[in-house]
């Protein structure tokens, strides 16, 4: 008995294994999430530079 090597489309395209439902991001909101993360990173870099100047 071998495995089925079919390469068809999966039924679980929107599921992430072992990820809580409240942490999942819908595919159309991924770019928005990245933009928020980059904004937060930029703010942290600015604060770190100000801290170094003191």
HUMOMO-V685186 format. One record per pair of residues at least 24 apart in sequence whose C-alpha atoms are under 8 Angstrom apart, sorted by the first residue. I is the first residue (numbers start at 0). GAP is how many residues later the second one is. D is the distance in whole Angstrom. If there is no record, write none. Layout:
i->I gap->GAP d->D
i->I gap->GAP d->D
//
This chain:
none
//
